């Protein structure tokens, strides 16, 4: 969609308005708010405030003025409208399952919306249309509940996230990626329609053909333009069982070459219909033993063999490719034959093929099993200084040498490191999500947990990784971005920055929504004024 650059006068006016909002926001909320019907759903007791003061990252603490527990989308619209008409509007931030990393869903001195309250006790928030192959789901619903509701009819979404205990609105505000993205695109590329409450309190239905600019802005828009209260997700038939395969590599060139071969499978090839998932990971030496991702899949004697393989090749890490193919009883022989042809075409270490047969639902919800194990040991609640990047294919070997083998080469921290490719053509360039300008790019997920007082070291390593990429001219983009300067955000959005500002001014003119992203906070002596 073509557009003209926004006039500088308009941009300047918007900046002035936003700075005024930032400087005049105070801890106290207007007394009139509590005289409204929605005022009875606002709490400021210590327990409510502390429940939203931190998130999964556990890196920041931020206390809002209050927490709002809505019963409906109309409640949310009423709150936003009330703030918008005030001469001194207050900030509002929706919070789903609180799985953000750097406090992106927090709202200092404002109101956090407890989104999951909307769906409590309401069966009407998930509706499956079997005949039309789609489902309407509330933005506050968890993807695991979406999976279960659709699977009851033999259907499912085309694109999931690795961890399903996240809200629909939350992942659609970022992108939503997994090992299915190479084939079907991110979750934001698999949405038919949205209901959105804008920063003025308007409830708007939007799609690719109706209110298209809002539709594209909200998907991947980091909560800046509106709050998703309903999403229409297309459905397709799902298999009952899958073969879950892990292949071990010692060589990064073979590892990346095989991944790129698999994501280039043409829709006319027979393999396309069977291949359901592809992700690559780095298996660090210290992650072989005591890591739930390893111990839940690899037998102990095989982990010993992998340790010996590392020693033999003088490696601190192995690579493994995770492939899932569909497996129904009536085509079992056919799948086995295709799988054999697939494996013969790949360059993994001979003798290091590991296969499990599980139901499709068990595979999709596999991370939750790990969550339960980590909760028992208290490791789920530790800080998570995650770093997620998109790196173009042309520089992935440089990244491997400088970061995975260099900066992280001797790292002893716990947590998976993901590395797998995606196809740019599966993303909609008109949406707000930002990816590298190359046909194939890699997702790098450095998903470590600070379990031994090593948080500062991890944060310093993350900083070094970003500095390395910048110094080496690697045109990376952050996924779940976190920047601390206006220049950082402008560089992140690149040519989309002015359009982003224009849409922000149209749909959230007073800068009310999701202030903790700090995209529209402006600098004072090179530091944010909030």
C-alpha positions as CSV (number, residue, x, y, z in Angstrom):
1,X,0.0,0.0,0.0
2,X,1.6,3.2,-1.1
3,X,1.5,6.4,1.0
4,X,2.9,9.9,1.1
5,X,5.3,10.9,3.8
6,X,3.5,12.6,6.7
7,X,4.0,16.3,6.7
8,X,6.6,17.4,9.2
9,X,4.2,19.9,10.7
10,X,1.8,17.1,11.6
11,X,4.6,15.0,13.1
12,X,5.8,18.0,15.2
13,X,2.3,18.6,16.5
14,X,1.9,15.0,17.5
15,X,5.2,15.0,19.3
16,X,4.2,18.1,21.3
17,X,0.9,16.5,22.2
18,X,2.6,13.3,23.3
19,X,5.2,15.1,25.4
20,X,2.4,17.0,27.1
21,X,0.7,13.7,27.9
22,X,4.0,12.2,29.3
23,X,4.7,15.2,31.5
24,X,1.2,15.7,32.9
25,X,0.4,12.0,33.7
26,X,0.1,11.5,37.4
27,X,-0.5,8.6,39.8
28,X,-4.0,9.7,40.7
29,X,-6.9,8.8,38.5
30,X,-9.9,11.2,38.0
31,X,-12.5,10.8,40.8
32,X,-15.3,10.8,38.2
33,X,-14.0,7.4,36.9
34,X,-15.0,5.7,40.0
35,X,-18.6,7.0,39.8
36,X,-19.0,5.2,36.5
37,X,-20.2,1.5,36.3
38,X,-16.7,0.5,35.1
39,X,-15.3,2.2,38.2
40,X,-16.3,-0.7,40.3
41,X,-14.0,-3.0,38.3
42,X,-10.9,-1.0,39.1
43,X,-8.7,-2.1,42.0
44,X,-5.7,-0.5,43.6
45,X,-5.0,-2.9,46.5
46,X,-1.5,-4.2,47.0
47,X,-2.3,-7.7,45.8
48,X,-3.8,-6.5,42.5
49,X,-0.9,-4.1,41.9
50,X,1.8,-6.6,42.7
51,X,0.2,-9.2,40.4
52,X,1.0,-7.1,37.4
53,X,4.2,-5.4,38.6
54,X,6.5,-7.9,36.8
55,X,6.3,-10.3,33.9
56,X,8.0,-13.5,32.7
57,X,11.2,-11.7,32.1
58,X,11.5,-10.7,35.7
59,X,13.9,-8.0,34.7
60,X,11.8,-4.9,35.6
61,X,9.4,-3.9,38.3
62,X,6.7,-1.3,37.5
63,X,3.6,-0.5,39.6
64,X,0.5,0.9,37.9
65,X,-2.0,3.2,39.6
66,X,-4.7,0.5,39.3
67,X,-5.7,-2.7,37.6
68,X,-8.9,-3.0,35.6
69,X,-10.9,-6.2,35.6
70,X,-13.3,-5.9,32.6
71,X,-16.2,-8.2,32.0
72,X,-16.6,-7.3,28.3
73,X,-15.1,-5.5,25.4
74,X,-17.6,-2.6,26.1
75,X,-15.9,-2.2,29.5
76,X,-12.5,-1.8,27.9
77,X,-13.9,0.7,25.3
78,X,-15.5,2.7,28.1
79,X,-12.2,2.9,30.1
80,X,-10.2,4.1,27.0
81,X,-12.9,6.5,25.9
82,X,-13.0,8.1,29.4
83,X,-9.2,8.5,29.4
84,X,-9.2,10.0,25.9
85,X,-11.7,12.7,26.7
86,X,-9.8,13.9,29.8
87,X,-7.6,17.0,29.5
88,X,-5.0,15.0,31.4
89,X,-5.5,11.4,30.0
90,X,-4.0,8.5,31.8
91,X,-2.0,5.6,30.2
92,X,-3.6,2.2,29.6
93,X,-1.9,-1.1,28.9
94,X,-3.5,-4.5,28.1
95,X,-1.9,-7.5,29.8
96,X,-2.6,-11.0,28.7
97,X,-0.6,-13.9,30.2
98,X,2.3,-11.6,31.2
99,X,4.9,-13.4,29.1
100,X,6.7,-10.3,27.9
101,X,10.4,-9.9,28.7
102,X,11.1,-6.3,29.4
103,X,7.9,-5.0,31.0
104,X,6.3,-4.2,27.7
105,X,2.8,-4.8,29.2
106,X,3.4,-2.7,32.2
107,X,1.9,0.8,32.8
108,X,3.7,2.9,35.3
109,X,1.2,5.4,36.9
110,X,-1.5,4.2,34.6
111,X,-4.1,1.4,34.4
112,X,-3.2,-2.2,33.4
113,X,-6.2,-4.1,31.9
114,X,-6.4,-7.7,33.1
115,X,-7.5,-9.0,29.8
116,X,-8.2,-12.6,30.9
117,X,-11.0,-11.3,33.1
118,X,-13.1,-10.8,29.9
119,X,-13.3,-14.5,29.2
120,X,-13.8,-15.8,32.8
121,X,-16.9,-18.0,32.9
122,X,-17.9,-17.2,29.3
123,X,-18.1,-20.1,26.9
124,X,-19.0,-17.7,24.0
125,X,-15.5,-16.4,23.7
126,X,-14.5,-19.3,21.5
127,X,-16.7,-20.2,18.5
128,X,-15.8,-22.8,15.9
129,X,-17.5,-22.6,12.5
130,X,-16.8,-26.1,11.1
131,X,-18.7,-25.4,7.8
132,X,-16.7,-22.1,7.1
133,X,-13.4,-23.4,8.5
134,X,-12.7,-20.6,10.9
135,X,-13.1,-19.8,14.5
136,X,-13.8,-16.5,16.4
137,X,-11.8,-16.2,19.6
138,X,-11.5,-13.5,22.2
139,X,-8.2,-11.7,22.3
140,X,-7.9,-12.8,26.0
141,X,-8.1,-16.5,25.2
142,X,-5.1,-18.8,25.4
143,X,-3.9,-20.6,22.3
144,X,-4.0,-23.9,24.2
145,X,-7.8,-23.4,24.5
146,X,-8.0,-22.5,20.9
147,X,-6.2,-25.7,20.0
148,X,-8.5,-27.9,22.2
149,X,-11.7,-26.3,20.8
150,X,-10.6,-26.6,17.2
151,X,-9.1,-30.1,17.6
152,X,-12.5,-31.4,18.9
153,X,-13.6,-31.0,15.3
154,X,-10.5,-32.4,13.7
155,X,-9.3,-28.8,12.8
156,X,-6.6,-26.5,13.9
157,X,-4.9,-23.2,13.1
158,X,-2.2,-23.2,10.4
159,X,0.4,-21.4,12.5
160,X,1.1,-21.8,16.3
161,X,3.6,-20.5,18.7
162,X,6.0,-23.0,20.5
163,X,4.4,-22.1,23.8
164,X,0.6,-22.2,23.7
165,X,-0.2,-20.7,27.1
166,X,-0.2,-17.2,25.7
167,X,-3.1,-15.0,24.7
168,X,-4.3,-14.6,21.2
169,X,-4.2,-10.8,21.4
170,X,-0.7,-10.9,22.9
171,X,1.0,-13.0,20.1
172,X,-0.9,-11.2,17.3
173,X,0.5,-7.9,18.7
174,X,4.0,-9.2,18.2
175,X,4.0,-11.7,15.3
176,X,3.6,-15.2,16.6
177,X,6.4,-17.5,15.3
178,X,7.4,-21.2,15.5
179,X,8.7,-24.1,13.4
180,X,5.5,-23.7,11.2
181,X,6.3,-20.2,10.1
182,X,8.4,-21.2,7.2
183,X,5.4,-22.9,5.6
184,X,2.4,-20.9,6.7
185,X,3.9,-17.6,7.8
186,X,3.6,-16.1,11.3
187,X,0.3,-16.0,13.1
188,X,-0.3,-12.5,12.0
189,X,-0.4,-13.8,8.4
190,X,-3.1,-16.2,9.4
191,X,-5.9,-13.9,10.5
192,X,-9.1,-13.2,8.6
193,X,-10.7,-10.4,10.8
194,X,-10.2,-8.5,14.0
195,X,-12.3,-6.5,16.5
196,X,-10.1,-3.7,17.8
197,X,-10.7,-1.0,20.4
198,X,-8.6,2.0,19.3
199,X,-6.9,4.6,21.5
200,X,-10.0,6.8,21.2
201,X,-12.3,4.0,22.6
202,X,-13.9,3.1,19.3
203,X,-14.8,-0.5,18.6
204,X,-13.8,-1.3,15.0
205,X,-14.0,-4.4,12.9
206,X,-11.2,-4.7,10.4
207,X,-9.8,-7.1,7.8
208,X,-7.8,-7.2,4.6
209,X,-10.7,-5.5,2.8
210,X,-12.3,-3.4,5.5
211,X,-10.4,-0.7,7.6
212,X,-7.3,-2.3,6.1
213,X,-4.9,0.2,7.5
214,X,-5.9,-0.6,11.1
215,X,-5.8,-4.3,10.4
216,X,-2.3,-4.1,9.1
217,X,-1.2,-1.7,11.8
218,X,-2.5,-3.8,14.8
219,X,-1.0,-7.1,13.6
220,X,2.6,-6.9,14.9
221,X,1.9,-3.4,16.1
222,X,3.1,-3.9,19.7
223,X,-0.2,-2.7,21.2
224,X,0.3,0.9,19.8
225,X,-2.9,1.3,17.8
226,X,-5.6,-0.7,19.6
227,X,-6.5,-3.6,21.8
228,X,-7.5,-6.9,20.0
229,X,-10.7,-8.2,21.5
230,X,-11.6,-10.8,18.8
231,X,-9.7,-12.6,16.1
232,X,-11.1,-14.7,13.3
233,X,-8.6,-17.5,12.6
234,X,-8.7,-19.8,9.5
235,X,-8.8,-23.5,10.2
236,X,-7.7,-26.6,8.3
237,X,-7.7,-30.4,9.0
238,X,-5.0,-31.6,11.4
239,X,-3.4,-35.0,11.7
240,X,-3.9,-37.3,14.7
241,X,-0.3,-38.3,15.1
242,X,3.2,-37.1,14.1
243,X,6.7,-38.5,13.9
244,X,8.9,-36.1,15.9
245,X,12.5,-36.4,14.7
246,X,15.7,-34.9,15.9
247,X,18.9,-35.0,13.8
248,X,22.4,-34.2,15.2
249,X,24.9,-32.1,13.3
250,X,28.5,-31.1,14.1
251,X,28.9,-28.8,11.1
252,X,27.0,-25.5,10.9
253,X,27.3,-25.4,7.1
254,X,25.5,-28.8,6.7
255,X,23.0,-27.8,9.4
256,X,21.9,-24.6,7.7
257,X,22.0,-26.0,4.2
258,X,19.6,-28.8,5.2
259,X,17.3,-26.4,6.9
260,X,17.2,-24.1,3.8
261,X,16.6,-27.1,1.6
262,X,13.6,-28.1,3.7
263,X,12.0,-24.7,3.9
264,X,12.2,-24.4,0.1
265,X,10.0,-27.5,-0.5
266,X,7.6,-26.6,-3.3
267,X,3.9,-27.0,-2.7
268,X,3.8,-29.5,-5.6
269,X,6.3,-31.8,-3.9
270,X,4.8,-34.7,-2.0
271,X,6.9,-33.8,1.1
272,X,5.1,-30.5,1.5
273,X,1.9,-32.2,2.7
274,X,3.7,-34.3,5.3
275,X,6.1,-31.7,6.7
276,X,4.5,-29.9,9.6
277,X,7.3,-28.3,11.5
278,X,11.0,-27.4,11.3
279,X,13.3,-25.8,13.9
280,X,17.0,-25.9,14.6
281,X,18.6,-25.6,18.0
282,X,22.0,-25.4,19.5
283,X,22.7,-28.0,22.1
284,X,25.4,-26.7,24.5
285,X,27.6,-29.1,26.3
286,X,26.2,-28.2,29.7
287,X,22.7,-28.7,28.3
288,X,23.0,-32.4,27.7
289,X,22.5,-33.3,31.3
290,X,19.7,-31.9,33.5
291,X,18.0,-30.0,30.7
292,X,14.3,-30.8,30.3
293,X,14.5,-30.3,26.5
294,X,17.2,-33.0,26.3
295,X,16.2,-35.4,29.1
296,X,12.6,-35.5,27.9
297,X,13.6,-36.6,24.4
298,X,17.0,-38.2,24.3
299,X,17.7,-41.5,26.2
300,X,20.5,-41.2,28.7
301,X,22.9,-43.5,26.9
302,X,22.4,-41.4,23.7
303,X,23.2,-38.2,25.6
304,X,26.5,-39.9,26.6
305,X,27.1,-40.7,22.9
306,X,26.5,-37.0,22.0
307,X,28.9,-35.9,24.7
308,X,31.5,-38.2,23.2
309,X,30.8,-36.8,19.8
310,X,31.5,-33.3,21.2
311,X,34.8,-34.5,22.7
312,X,35.9,-36.2,19.5
313,X,35.3,-33.0,17.4
314,X,36.5,-30.7,20.2
315,X,33.1,-28.9,20.2
316,X,31.3,-26.9,22.9
317,X,28.0,-27.5,21.2
318,X,26.1,-29.6,18.7
319,X,23.4,-28.5,16.4
320,X,20.2,-30.4,16.1
321,X,17.4,-30.2,13.5
322,X,13.9,-30.9,14.7
323,X,11.5,-32.1,12.0
324,X,7.8,-33.2,12.4
325,X,5.9,-35.1,9.7
326,X,2.2,-36.0,9.7
327,X,1.4,-39.5,10.5
328,X,-2.1,-41.1,10.2
329,X,-2.6,-44.8,10.4
330,X,-4.1,-45.1,6.9
331,X,-1.0,-43.5,5.3
332,X,1.7,-44.8,7.7
333,X,3.6,-46.8,5.1
334,X,3.5,-43.9,2.7
335,X,4.9,-41.5,5.4
336,X,7.6,-43.9,6.3
337,X,8.7,-44.1,2.7
338,X,8.7,-40.3,2.3
339,X,10.6,-40.0,5.6
340,X,13.3,-42.4,4.4
341,X,13.7,-40.4,1.2
342,X,13.9,-37.2,3.3
343,X,16.6,-38.5,5.6
344,X,18.7,-39.8,2.7
345,X,18.8,-36.3,1.4
346,X,20.2,-34.7,4.6
347,X,23.7,-34.5,6.0
348,X,23.3,-35.2,9.7
349,X,25.8,-37.3,11.6
350,X,25.1,-41.0,10.7
351,X,23.6,-42.9,13.6
352,X,22.3,-39.9,15.3
353,X,18.6,-39.9,14.3
354,X,16.1,-39.9,17.2
355,X,12.4,-40.5,16.6
356,X,9.3,-40.4,18.8
357,X,5.6,-40.9,17.8
358,X,3.2,-38.7,19.6
359,X,-0.2,-37.1,19.0
360,X,-0.3,-33.8,17.2
361,X,-1.8,-32.1,20.3
362,X,0.9,-33.6,22.5
363,X,3.6,-32.2,20.2
364,X,2.1,-28.7,20.0
365,X,1.8,-28.5,23.8
366,X,5.2,-29.9,24.5
367,X,6.7,-26.8,26.1
368,X,4.0,-26.9,28.9
369,X,5.5,-30.1,30.1
370,X,8.8,-28.4,30.5
371,X,7.1,-25.5,32.3
372,X,5.6,-27.8,34.9
373,X,9.0,-29.4,35.6
374,X,10.7,-26.0,35.9
375,X,8.0,-24.7,38.2
376,X,8.6,-27.6,40.6
377,X,12.2,-26.6,40.9
378,X,11.5,-22.8,41.0
379,X,13.3,-22.2,37.7
380,X,10.3,-20.9,35.9
381,X,10.2,-17.8,38.2
382,X,13.8,-16.7,37.7
383,X,14.9,-13.8,35.4
384,X,14.8,-14.5,31.7
385,X,17.1,-12.1,29.8
386,X,16.0,-13.4,26.4
387,X,17.2,-12.0,23.2
388,X,15.4,-12.7,19.9
389,X,16.8,-11.6,16.6
390,X,16.1,-12.0,12.9
391,X,19.4,-12.5,11.0
392,X,19.6,-12.6,7.1
393,X,20.7,-15.9,5.6
394,X,23.7,-14.3,4.0
395,X,25.2,-13.5,7.4
396,X,24.2,-16.5,9.4
397,X,27.6,-18.1,9.3
398,X,29.2,-14.8,10.5
399,X,26.7,-14.8,13.3
400,X,27.5,-18.4,14.2
401,X,31.2,-17.7,14.3
402,X,31.1,-14.4,16.2
403,X,28.2,-15.1,18.6
404,X,27.4,-18.8,19.0
405,X,31.0,-19.9,18.9
406,X,32.5,-16.6,20.0
407,X,30.5,-14.6,22.6
408,X,28.5,-17.6,23.8
409,X,31.1,-20.3,23.0
410,X,32.0,-21.1,26.6
411,X,28.7,-19.9,28.2
412,X,27.5,-22.2,31.0
413,X,24.0,-20.8,31.2
414,X,20.8,-22.8,31.0
415,X,18.2,-22.3,28.3
416,X,17.6,-23.3,24.7
417,X,19.2,-21.4,21.8
418,X,17.0,-21.7,18.7
419,X,18.3,-21.1,15.1
420,X,16.0,-21.8,12.2
421,X,15.1,-20.1,8.8
422,X,11.9,-18.5,7.5
423,X,10.7,-17.3,4.1
424,X,10.1,-13.6,3.7
425,X,7.3,-14.3,1.1
426,X,5.2,-15.7,3.9
427,X,5.1,-12.3,5.7
428,X,2.9,-9.4,4.8
429,X,5.1,-6.4,4.4
430,X,2.2,-4.0,5.0
431,X,1.9,-5.2,8.6
432,X,3.8,-3.6,11.4
433,X,6.1,-6.5,12.1
434,X,9.7,-5.8,10.9
435,X,11.9,-8.4,9.3
436,X,15.2,-8.3,7.4
437,X,15.1,-7.4,3.7
438,X,16.3,-10.8,2.4
439,X,14.3,-13.7,1.0
440,X,15.4,-16.1,3.7
441,X,16.3,-15.1,7.2
442,X,16.9,-16.9,10.5
443,X,15.2,-16.6,13.8
444,X,17.8,-16.6,16.6
445,X,16.2,-17.2,20.1
446,X,18.7,-17.0,22.9
447,X,16.3,-18.1,25.6
448,X,18.4,-18.4,28.8
449,X,17.4,-18.4,32.4
450,X,19.4,-16.6,35.1
451,X,19.6,-19.4,37.7
452,X,22.9,-18.8,39.4
453,X,23.1,-15.1,40.0
454,X,24.5,-14.6,36.5
455,X,21.9,-12.1,35.3
456,X,24.3,-9.2,34.9
457,X,26.7,-11.4,32.8
458,X,23.8,-12.5,30.5
459,X,22.7,-8.9,30.0
460,X,26.2,-7.9,29.2
461,X,26.5,-10.7,26.7
462,X,23.3,-9.6,25.1
463,X,24.7,-6.1,24.7
464,X,27.9,-7.5,23.2
465,X,25.8,-9.6,20.7
466,X,24.0,-6.5,19.5
467,X,27.3,-4.5,19.4
468,X,28.9,-7.3,17.4
469,X,26.1,-7.4,14.8
470,X,26.2,-3.6,14.5
471,X,30.0,-3.5,14.1
472,X,30.1,-6.3,11.6
473,X,27.3,-4.7,9.6
474,X,24.8,-7.6,10.1
475,X,21.4,-6.1,9.2
476,X,19.5,-7.8,12.1
477,X,16.1,-7.0,13.4
478,X,14.9,-7.6,16.9
479,X,11.8,-9.8,17.4
480,X,9.9,-8.7,20.5
481,X,12.0,-5.5,20.2
482,X,13.3,-3.5,23.1
483,X,15.1,-0.2,22.4
484,X,16.0,2.5,24.8
485,X,16.4,5.4,22.4
486,X,14.3,7.0,19.8
487,X,17.0,6.5,17.2
488,X,16.9,2.8,18.0
489,X,13.2,2.6,17.2
490,X,13.5,4.7,14.1
491,X,16.3,2.4,12.8
492,X,14.2,-0.6,13.7
493,X,11.1,0.6,11.7
494,X,13.2,2.2,8.9
495,X,11.0,3.3,6.0
496,X,7.9,2.4,8.0
497,X,8.6,4.9,10.8
498,X,6.7,7.9,9.3
499,X,3.8,5.6,8.4
500,X,3.8,4.2,11.9
501,X,3.6,7.7,13.4
502,X,0.8,8.6,11.0
503,X,-1.3,5.6,12.1
504,X,-0.5,6.2,15.7
505,X,-1.8,9.8,15.4
506,X,-5.0,8.5,13.7
507,X,-5.9,5.6,16.1
508,X,-4.3,6.7,19.4
509,X,-3.8,10.5,19.0
510,X,-3.1,11.1,22.7
511,X,-0.6,8.3,23.0
512,X,-2.6,6.5,25.7
513,X,-1.9,2.9,24.8
514,X,1.0,0.6,25.8
515,X,3.4,3.3,27.0
516,X,6.0,0.9,28.3
517,X,7.1,0.0,24.8
518,X,8.5,3.6,24.8
519,X,8.2,3.9,21.1
520,X,6.6,7.3,21.4
521,X,8.4,8.6,24.4
522,X,10.8,11.3,23.4
523,X,14.3,12.0,24.4
524,X,15.6,14.5,27.0
525,X,19.4,14.6,26.9
526,X,19.5,11.2,25.1
527,X,17.4,9.5,27.8
528,X,13.7,8.7,27.9
529,X,11.6,11.1,30.0
530,X,9.6,8.1,31.3
